[in-house]
Amino acid sequence: MHQMIISAATEGAEAANPLVPNPWEMGVVFAGFVVLMYIVVKFIVPMFEKTFAERAEAIEGGIAKAEKAQAEASAALEEYKQQLTDARAEANRIREEARAEGAQILADLKEKAAAESARITAQAHAAIQSERQAAVVSLRAEVGTLATTLAGRIVGEALSDDARSARVVDRFLADLETQNAGAAK
């Protein structure tokens, strides 16, 4: 069997050189290559170009969208910072207004308390004065009665005359008042 293969190989070797290709094979391969190049240039390359253009547009659009989103985010951040600054200023203003209002309320309450204290003090002074007058009147009556009784016992006769006893009592009280006034000085 090996003999047959070797003899078949030696018969064809004399006619053709194995290093030089057959011209018909070269023509078929060249025609296939031309057809393949035509298909690649006509159909495949435009698809690649179209896909490349779409991707380039998508990337450029994405970059534009990203830049736009970045600008919007920056504007929103600035707006947020401005609103935060305004809110802080408003909070400080409200706090100051509340502090001033609290001070005003406190001043009003102090003023009302002082007025109420003055009113209560005036009422107390008036009550003390009226009680003092009542005590003076009561004491005058009692002292008058005691003085008349004492004077009647000393003199030995009853001082039943009201006018005379009133004069004696008034003179006695006047003497007491002058003694108290002199001692106070």
FIKOLZA-1660 file (N, C-alpha, C; in steps of 0.1 Angstrom, whole numbers, plus 5000, padded with zeros to 4 digits):
% residues 185
   i   px   py   pz ch aa at
   1 5008 4988 5000  A  M  N
   1 5000 5000 5000  A  M CA
   1 5009 5012 5000  A  M  C
   2 5019 5011 5007  A  H  N
   2 5028 5023 5007  A  H CA
   2 5035 5024 4993  A  H  C
   3 5036 5014 4987  A  Q  N
   3 5042 5014 4974  A  Q CA
   3 5033 5021 4964  A  Q  C
   4 5021 5020 4965  A  M  N
   4 5011 5026 4956  A  M CA
   4 5011 5041 4958  A  M  C
   5 5012 5045 4970  A  I  N
   5 5011 5059 4973  A  I CA
   5 5024 5066 4968  A  I  C
   6 5035 5059 4971  A  I  N
   6 5048 5064 4966  A  I CA
   6 5049 5065 4951  A  I  C
   7 5044 5055 4944  A  S  N
   7 5044 5055 4930  A  S CA
   7 5035 5066 4924  A  S  C
   8 5023 5068 4930  A  A  N
   8 5014 5079 4926  A  A CA
   8 5020 5092 4928  A  A  C
   9 5027 5094 4938  A  A  N
   9 5033 5106 4942  A  A CA
   9 5045 5109 4932  A  A  C
  10 5052 5099 4928  A  T  N
  10 5063 5101 4919  A  T CA
  10 5058 5104 4905  A  T  C
  11 5047 5099 4901  A  E  N
  11 5042 5101 4887  A  E CA
  11 5038 5116 4886  A  E  C
  12 5031 5122 4896  A  G  N
  12 5026 5135 4895  A  G CA
  12 5037 5145 4898  A  G  C
  13 5048 5141 4904  A  A  N
  13 5059 5150 4908  A  A CA
  13 5067 5155 4896  A  A  C
  14 5067 5146 4886  A  E  N
  14 5075 5150 4874  A  E CA
  14 5068 5160 4866  A  E  C
  15 5055 5161 4866  A  A  N
  15 5048 5170 4858  A  A CA
  15 5046 5184 4865  A  A  C
  16 5044 5185 4878  A  A  N
  16 5042 5198 4884  A  A CA
  16 5051 5200 4896  A  A  C
  17 5055 5212 4898  A  N  N
  17 5063 5216 4909  A  N CA
  17 5054 5219 4921  A  N  C
  18 5056 5213 4932  A  P  N
  18 5047 5215 4944  A  P CA
  18 5048 5229 4949  A  P  C
  19 5058 5236 4947  A  L  N
  19 5060 5250 4952  A  L CA
  19 5053 5260 4943  A  L  C
  20 5050 5257 4931  A  V  N
  20 5043 5267 4922  A  V CA
  20 5028 5263 4922  A  V  C
  21 5019 5272 4926  A  P  N
  21 5005 5269 4926  A  P CA
  21 4999 5267 4912  A  P  C
  22 4988 5260 4911  A  N  N
  22 4981 5258 4899  A  N CA
  22 4974 5271 4895  A  N  C
  23 4975 5275 4882  A  P  N
  23 4969 5288 4878  A  P CA
  23 4954 5288 4879  A  P  C
  24 4948 5278 4877  A  W  N
  24 4933 5277 4879  A  W CA
  24 4929 5279 4893  A  W  C
  25 4936 5273 4902  A  E  N
  25 4934 5275 4916  A  E CA
  25 4936 5289 4920  A  E  C
  26 4946 5295 4915  A  M  N
  26 4949 5309 4918  A  M CA
  26 4938 5318 4913  A  M  C
  27 4933 5316 4901  A  G  N
  27 4922 5324 4896  A  G CA
  27 4909 5323 4904  A  G  C
  28 4906 5311 4908  A  V  N
  28 4894 5309 4916  A  V CA
  28 4896 5316 4930  A  V  C
  29 4907 5314 4936  A  V  N
  29 4910 5321 4949  A  V CA
  29 4909 5336 4947  A  V  C
  30 4915 5341 4936  A  F  N
  30 4915 5355 4934  A  F CA
  30 4901 5360 4931  A  F  C
  31 4893 5353 4924  A  A  N
  31 4879 5357 4922  A  A CA
  31 4871 5357 4935  A  A  C
  32 4873 5347 4943  A  G  N
  32 4866 5346 4956  A  G CA
  32 4870 5358 4965  A  G  C
  33 4884 5361 4964  A  F  N
  33 4888 5373 4972  A  F CA
  33 4882 5386 4967  A  F  C
  34 4881 5387 4954  A  V  N
  34 4874 5400 4949  A  V CA
  34 4860 5400 4953  A  V  C
  35 4853 5389 4952  A  V  N
  35 4838 5389 4956  A  V CA
  35 4837 5392 4971  A  V  C
  36 4846 5386 4979  A  L  N
  36 4846 5388 4993  A  L CA
  36 4849 5403 4997  A  L  C
  37 4859 5409 4990  A  M  N
  37 4862 5423 4992  A  M CA
  37 4851 5432 4988  A  M  C
  38 4844 5428 4977  A  Y  N
  38 4832 5436 4973  A  Y CA
  38 4821 5436 4984  A  Y  C
  39 4819 5424 4989  A  I  N
  39 4808 5422 5000  A  I CA
  39 4813 5430 5012  A  I  C
  40 4825 5429 5016  A  V  N
  40 4830 5436 5028  A  V CA
  40 4829 5451 5026  A  V  C
  41 4833 5456 5014  A  V  N
  41 4833 5471 5012  A  V CA
  41 4819 5476 5010  A  V  C
  42 4811 5468 5003  A  K  N
  42 4797 5473 5000  A  K CA
  42 4788 5472 5013  A  K  C
  43 4789 5461 5021  A  F  N
  43 4779 5459 5031  A  F CA
  43 4785 5460 5045  A  F  C
  44 4796 5454 5048  A  I  N
  44 4801 5453 5062  A  I CA
  44 4807 5466 5066  A  I  C
  45 4816 5472 5058  A  V  N
  45 4822 5484 5062  A  V CA
  45 4812 5495 5065  A  V  C
  46 4801 5497 5057  A  P  N
  46 4791 5508 5060  A  P CA
  46 4784 5505 5073  A  P  C
  47 4782 5492 5076  A  M  N
  47 4776 5489 5089  A  M CA
  47 4785 5493 5101  A  M  C
  48 4798 5490 5099  A  F  N
  48 4808 5494 5109  A  F CA
  48 4808 5509 5110  A  F  C
  49 4808 5516 5099  A  E  N
  49 4808 5531 5100  A  E CA
  49 4796 5536 5106  A  E  C
  50 4785 5530 5103  A  K  N
  50 4772 5534 5109  A  K CA
  50 4772 5532 5124  A  K  C
  51 4776 5520 5128  A  T  N
  51 4777 5517 5143  A  T CA
  51 4787 5526 5150  A  T  C
  52 4799 5529 5143  A  F  N
  52 4808 5538 5149  A  F CA
  52 4803 5552 5150  A  F  C
  53 4795 5557 5140  A  A  N
  53 4789 5570 5141  A  A CA
  53 4779 5571 5152  A  A  C
  54 4771 5560 5153  A  E  N
  54 4760 5560 5164  A  E CA
  54 4767 5560 5177  A  E  C
  55 4778 5553 5179  A  R  N
  55 4784 5552 5192  A  R CA
  55 4791 5566 5195  A  R  C
  56 4797 5572 5185  A  A  N
  56 4803 5585 5186  A  A CA
  56 4792 5595 5191  A  A  C
  57 4781 5595 5184  A  E  N
  57 4770 5604 5187  A  E CA
  57 4765 5601 5201  A  E  C
  58 4763 5588 5205  A  A  N
  58 4759 5585 5218  A  A CA
  58 4769 5590 5229  A  A  C
  59 4782 5588 5226  A  I  N
  59 4792 5593 5236  A  I CA
  59 4791 5608 5237  A  I  C
  60 4791 5615 5225  A  E  N
  60 4790 5629 5226  A  E CA
  60 4777 5634 5232  A  E  C
  61 4766 5627 5229  A  G  N
  61 4753 5631 5236  A  G CA
  61 4754 5628 5251  A  G  C
  62 4760 5617 5255  A  G  N
  62 4762 5614 5269  A  G CA
  62 4771 5624 5276  A  G  C
  63 4781 5629 5269  A  I  N
  63 4790 5639 5275  A  I CA
  63 4782 5652 5276  A  I  C
  64 4774 5655 5266  A  A  N
  64 4766 5668 5267  A  A CA
  64 4756 5667 5278  A  A  C
  65 4749 5655 5279  A  K  N
  65 4739 5653 5290  A  K CA
  65 4746 5654 5303  A  K  C
  66 4758 5648 5304  A  A  N
  66 4765 5648 5317  A  A CA
  66 4769 5663 5321  A  A  C
  67 4774 5670 5311  A  E  N
  67 4777 5684 5313  A  E CA
  67 4765 5692 5317  A  E  C
  68 4753 5690 5310  A  K  N
  68 4741 5696 5314  A  K CA
  68 4736 5692 5328  A  K  C
  69 4737 5680 5331  A  A  N
  69 4733 5675 5344  A  A CA
  69 4743 5681 5355  A  A  C
  70 4755 5682 5352  A  Q  N
  70 4765 5689 5361  A  Q CA
  70 4761 5703 5363  A  Q  C
  71 4758 5710 5352  A  A  N
  71 4754 5724 5354  A  A CA
  71 4741 5726 5362  A  A  C
  72 4731 5717 5359  A  E  N
  72 4719 5717 5367  A  E CA
  72 4722 5714 5382  A  E  C
  73 4730 5704 5384  A  A  N
  73 4734 5701 5398  A  A CA
  73 4741 5713 5405  A  A  C
  74 4750 5719 5398  A  S  N
  74 4757 5731 5403  A  S CA
  74 4746 5742 5407  A  S  C
  75 4737 5744 5397  A  A  N
  75 4727 5755 5400  A  A CA
  75 4718 5751 5411  A  A  C
  76 4714 5738 5412  A  A  N
  76 4706 5733 5424  A  A CA
  76 4714 5735 5437  A  A  C
  77 4727 5732 5437  A  L  N
  77 4735 5733 5449  A  L CA
  77 4736 5748 5453  A  L  C
  78 4738 5757 5443  A  E  N
  78 4738 5771 5446  A  E CA
  78 4725 5776 5452  A  E  C
  79 4714 5771 5446  A  E  N
  79 4700 5775 5451  A  E CA
  79 4698 5769 5465  A  E  C
  80 4703 5757 5467  A  Y  N
  80 4701 5751 5481  A  Y CA
  80 4709 5759 5491  A  Y  C
  81 4722 5763 5487  A  K  N
  81 4730 5771 5496  A  K CA
  81 4723 5785 5499  A  K  C
  82 4717 5791 5489  A  Q  N
  82 4711 5804 5490  A  Q CA
  82 4698 5802 5500  A  Q  C
  83 4691 5791 5497  A  Q  N
  83 4679 5789 5506  A  Q CA
  83 4683 5786 5520  A  Q  C
  84 4694 5779 5522  A  L  N
  84 4699 5776 5535  A  L CA
  84 4704 5789 5542  A  L  C
  85 4710 5798 5535  A  T  N
  85 4715 5811 5540  A  T CA
  85 4702 5819 5544  A  T  C
  86 4692 5819 5535  A  D  N
  86 4680 5827 5538  A  D CA
  86 4673 5821 5550  A  D  C
  87 4672 5808 5551  A  A  N
  87 4666 5801 5562  A  A CA
  87 4673 5805 5575  A  A  C
  88 4686 5805 5575  A  R  N
  88 4694 5808 5587  A  R CA
  88 4691 5823 5591  A  R  C
  89 4691 5832 5581  A  A  N
  89 4688 5846 5584  A  A CA
  89 4674 5847 5590  A  A  C
  90 4665 5840 5584  A  E  N
  90 4651 5841 5589  A  E CA
  90 4650 5836 5603  A  E  C
  91 4657 5825 5606  A  A  N
  91 4657 5819 5619  A  A CA
  91 4663 5829 5629  A  A  C
  92 4674 5835 5625  A  N  N
  92 4680 5845 5634  A  N CA
  92 4670 5857 5636  A  N  C
  93 4664 5861 5626  A  R  N
  93 4654 5873 5627  A  R CA
  93 4643 5869 5637  A  R  C
  94 4637 5857 5635  A  I  N
  94 4626 5852 5643  A  I CA
  94 4631 5851 5658  A  I  C
  95 4643 5846 5659  A  R  N
  95 4649 5844 5673  A  R CA
  95 4650 5858 5680  A  R  C
  96 4655 5868 5672  A  E  N
  96 4657 5881 5678  A  E CA
  96 4643 5887 5681  A  E  C
  97 4633 5885 5672  A  E  N
  97 4620 5890 5674  A  E CA
  97 4614 5884 5687  A  E  C
  98 4616 5871 5688  A  A  N
  98 4611 5864 5700  A  A CA
  98 4618 5869 5713  A  A  C
  99 4631 5871 5712  A  R  N
  99 4638 5877 5723  A  R CA
  99 4633 5891 5727  A  R  C
 100 4631 5899 5717  A  A  N
 100 4626 5912 5720  A  A CA
 100 4612 5912 5725  A  A  C
 101 4603 5903 5719  A  E  N
 101 4590 5902 5724  A  E CA
 101 4590 5896 5739  A  E  C
 102 4599 5887 5742  A  G  N
 102 4600 5882 5755  A  G CA
 102 4604 5893 5765  A  G  C
 103 4613 5901 5761  A  A  N
 103 4618 5912 5769  A  A CA
 103 4606 5922 5771  A  A  C
 104 4598 5924 5761  A  Q  N
 104 4587 5933 5762  A  Q CA
 104 4576 5928 5772  A  Q  C
 105 4574 5915 5770  A  I  N
 105 4564 5908 5779  A  I CA
 105 4569 5908 5793  A  I  C
 106 4582 5906 5795  A  L  N
 106 4587 5906 5809  A  L CA
 106 4586 5920 5815  A  L  C
 107 4589 5931 5806  A  A  N
 107 4588 5944 5811  A  A CA
 107 4573 5948 5815  A  A  C
 108 4564 5943 5806  A  D  N
 108 4550 5945 5809  A  D CA
 108 4546 5938 5822  A  D  C
 109 4550 5926 5824  A  L  N
 109 4547 5919 5836  A  L CA
 109 4553 5925 5848  A  L  C
 110 4565 5930 5847  A  K  N
 110 4572 5938 5858  A  K CA
 110 4564 5950 5861  A  K  C
 111 4560 5957 5851  A  E  N
 111 4552 5970 5853  A  E CA
 111 4538 5966 5859  A  E  C
 112 4532 5956 5855  A  K  N
 112 4519 5952 5861  A  K CA
 112 4521 5948 5875  A  K  C
 113 4532 5940 5878  A  A  N
 113 4535 5936 5892  A  A CA
 113 4538 5948 5900  A  A  C
 114 4545 5958 5895  A  A  N
 114 4548 5970 5903  A  A CA
 114 4535 5978 5906  A  A  C
 115 4526 5979 5896  A  A  N
 115 4514 5986 5897  A  A CA
 115 4505 5978 5908  A  A  C
 116 4505 5965 5906  A  E  N
 116 4497 5957 5916  A  E CA
 116 4502 5959 5930  A  E  C
 117 4516 5958 5931  A  S  N
 117 4522 5960 5944  A  S CA
 117 4519 5974 5950  A  S  C
 118 4520 5984 5942  A  A  N
 118 4516 5998 5946  A  A CA
 118 4502 5998 5951  A  A  C
 119 4493 5992 5943  A  R  N
 119 4479 5992 5947  A  R CA
 119 4476 5985 5960  A  R  C
 120 4483 5973 5961  A  I  N
 120 4481 5966 5974  A  I CA
 120 4487 5974 5986  A  I  C
 121 4499 5980 5983  A  T  N
 121 4505 5988 5994  A  T CA
 121 4496 6000 5997  A  T  C
 122 4490 6006 5987  A  A  N
 122 4481 6018 5990  A  A CA
 122 4469 6013 5998  A  A  C
 123 4463 6001 5994  A  Q  N
 123 4452 5996 6001  A  Q CA
 123 4456 5993 6016  A  Q  C
 124 4468 5987 6017  A  A  N
 124 4472 5984 6031  A  A CA
 124 4474 5996 6039  A  A  C
 125 4480 6007 6033  A  H  N
 125 4482 6019 6040  A  H CA
 125 4468 6025 6044  A  H  C
 126 4459 6024 6035  A  A  N
 126 4445 6030 6037  A  A CA
 126 4439 6022 6048  A  A  C
 127 4440 6008 6048  A  A  N
 127 4434 6000 6058  A  A CA
 127 4441 6003 6072  A  A  C
 128 4454 6004 6072  A  I  N
 128 4461 6007 6084  A  I CA
 128 4456 6021 6090  A  I  C
 129 4455 6031 6081  A  Q  N
 129 4451 6044 6085  A  Q CA
 129 4437 6044 6091  A  Q  C
 130 4428 6036 6084  A  S  N
 130 4414 6036 6089  A  S CA
 130 4414 6028 6102  A  S  C
 131 4422 6017 6103  A  E  N
 131 4422 6010 6116  A  E CA
 131 4428 6019 6127  A  E  C
 132 4438 6027 6123  A  R  N
 132 4445 6036 6133  A  R CA
 132 4434 6046 6138  A  R  C
 133 4427 6052 6128  A  Q  N
 133 4417 6062 6132  A  Q CA
 133 4406 6055 6141  A  Q  C
 134 4402 6043 6138  A  A  N
 134 4392 6036 6146  A  A CA
 134 4398 6033 6160  A  A  C
 135 4411 6029 6160  A  A  N
 135 4417 6027 6173  A  A CA
 135 4419 6040 6181  A  A  C
 136 4422 6051 6174  A  V  N
 136 4423 6064 6182  A  V CA
 136 4409 6067 6187  A  V  C
 137 4399 6066 6179  A  V  N
 137 4385 6069 6184  A  V CA
 137 4382 6060 6196  A  V  C
 138 4384 6047 6194  A  S  N
 138 4381 6038 6205  A  S CA
 138 4389 6041 6217  A  S  C
 139 4402 6044 6215  A  L  N
 139 4410 6047 6227  A  L CA
 139 4406 6060 6234  A  L  C
 140 4402 6070 6226  A  R  N
 140 4398 6082 6232  A  R CA
 140 4385 6080 6240  A  R  C
 141 4376 6071 6235  A  A  N
 141 4364 6069 6243  A  A CA
 141 4368 6062 6256  A  A  C
 142 4376 6052 6255  A  E  N
 142 4380 6044 6267  A  E CA
 142 4388 6052 6277  A  E  C
 143 4398 6060 6271  A  V  N
 143 4406 6068 6280  A  V CA
 143 4397 6079 6286  A  V  C
 144 4388 6084 6279  A  G  N
 144 4379 6094 6284  A  G CA
 144 4371 6089 6296  A  G  C
 145 4366 6076 6294  A  T  N
 145 4358 6070 6304  A  T CA
 145 4366 6067 6316  A  T  C
 146 4378 6062 6314  A  L  N
 146 4387 6059 6325  A  L CA
 146 4392 6071 6332  A  L  C
 147 4395 6082 6324  A  A  N
 147 4400 6094 6330  A  A CA
 147 4389 6101 6339  A  A  C
 148 4376 6100 6334  A  T  N
 148 4365 6106 6341  A  T CA
 148 4363 6098 6354  A  T  C
 149 4364 6085 6353  A  T  N
 149 4362 6077 6365  A  T CA
 149 4373 6079 6375  A  T  C
 150 4385 6080 6370  A  L  N
 150 4397 6082 6379  A  L CA
 150 4396 6096 6385  A  L  C
 151 4393 6106 6377  A  A  N
 151 4392 6120 6383  A  A CA
 151 4381 6121 6393  A  A  C
 152 4370 6113 6390  A  G  N
 152 4359 6113 6400  A  G CA
 152 4363 6107 6413  A  G  C
 153 4371 6097 6413  A  R  N
 153 4376 6090 6425  A  R CA
 153 4386 6099 6432  A  R  C
 154 4394 6106 6425  A  I  N
 154 4404 6115 6431  A  I CA
 154 4397 6127 6437  A  I  C
 155 4388 6133 6430  A  V  N
 155 4381 6145 6435  A  V CA
 155 4371 6141 6446  A  V  C
 156 4366 6130 6444  A  G  N
 156 4357 6125 6454  A  G CA
 156 4342 6128 6450  A  G  C
 157 4340 6133 6439  A  E  N
 157 4327 6135 6434  A  E CA
 157 4326 6130 6420  A  E  C
 158 4314 6126 6416  A  A  N
 158 4312 6121 6403  A  A CA
 158 4312 6132 6393  A  A  C
 159 4319 6129 6382  A  L  N
 159 4319 6139 6371  A  L CA
 159 4309 6134 6361  A  L  C
 160 4296 6137 6363  A  S  N
 160 4286 6131 6354  A  S CA
 160 4283 6141 6343  A  S  C
 161 4287 6153 6344  A  D  N
 161 4285 6163 6334  A  D CA
 161 4293 6159 6322  A  D  C
 162 4287 6156 6311  A  D  N
 162 4294 6152 6299  A  D CA
 162 4303 6163 6293  A  D  C
 163 4298 6175 6293  A  A  N
 163 4306 6186 6288  A  A CA
 163 4319 6187 6296  A  A  C
 164 4318 6187 6309  A  R  N
 164 4329 6189 6317  A  R CA
 164 4339 6177 6315  A  R  C
 165 4333 6165 6315  A  S  N
 165 4342 6153 6313  A  S CA
 165 4348 6153 6299  A  S  C
 166 4342 6158 6289  A  A  N
 166 4348 6158 6276  A  A CA
 166 4359 6168 6276  A  A  C
 167 4358 6179 6283  A  R  N
 167 4369 6189 6283  A  R CA
 167 4381 6183 6291  A  R  C
 168 4378 6176 6301  A  V  N
 168 4389 6170 6309  A  V CA
 168 4397 6160 6301  A  V  C
 169 4389 6152 6294  A  V  N
 169 4395 6142 6285  A  V CA
 169 4403 6148 6274  A  V  C
 170 4398 6158 6268  A  D  N
 170 4405 6165 6257  A  D CA
 170 4418 6171 6262  A  D  C
 171 4417 6178 6273  A  R  N
 171 4429 6184 6279  A  R CA
 171 4439 6173 6282  A  R  C
 172 4435 6162 6288  A  F  N
 172 4444 6151 6291  A  F CA
 172 4451 6145 6279  A  F  C
 173 4443 6143 6269  A  L  N
 173 4449 6138 6256  A  L CA
 173 4458 6148 6249  A  L  C
 174 4455 6160 6250  A  A  N
 174 4464 6170 6244  A  A CA
 174 4477 6171 6252  A  A  C
 175 4476 6170 6265  A  D  N
 175 4489 6169 6272  A  D CA
 175 4497 6157 6269  A  D  C
 176 4491 6146 6267  A  L  N
 176 4498 6133 6263  A  L CA
 176 4504 6135 6249  A  L  C
 177 4497 6141 6240  A  E  N
 177 4502 6143 6226  A  E CA
 177 4514 6152 6226  A  E  C
 178 4514 6163 6234  A  T  N
 178 4525 6172 6235  A  T CA
 178 4537 6165 6242  A  T  C
 179 4535 6157 6251  A  Q  N
 179 4546 6149 6258  A  Q CA
 179 4552 6140 6248  A  Q  C
 180 4544 6133 6240  A  N  N
 180 4549 6123 6230  A  N CA
 180 4556 6130 6219  A  N  C
 181 4551 6142 6215  A  A  N
 181 4558 6149 6204  A  A CA
 181 4572 6154 6209  A  A  C
 182 4572 6159 6221  A  G  N
 182 4585 6164 6227  A  G CA
 182 4595 6152 6229  A  G  C
 183 4590 6140 6232  A  A  N
 183 4599 6129 6234  A  A CA
 183 4604 6124 6221  A  A  C
 184 4596 6125 6210  A  A  N
 184 4600 6120 6197  A  A CA
 184 4611 6129 6191  A  A  C
 185 4611 6142 6195  A  K  N
 185 4621 6151 6189  A  K CA
 185 4634 6148 6196  A  K  C
% end
